[in-house]
Amino acid sequence: MIACQATSIIILQKLFSSKNSNTNLDLVPIFTKLKFNTLRFDFFGHGQSDGLLPEITLSLAYDNLLTIC
């Protein structure tokens, strides 16, 4: 029996953007066609997430990323 293992890619947005940016949305079908699972999310203060953008710090962004991993 051959076990197939799915690989996942977390697509991060750039500053002042959101998980629904054109670039992020364009990447999803490309990675899906290559059999990757994809995950997009909004960092604190961006898009549909809570918080105010001026309050984000590198530590908070890193914590956001660790929360979804």
Order of alpha helices (4+ residues) and beta strands (2+ residues): beta-alpha-beta-alpha
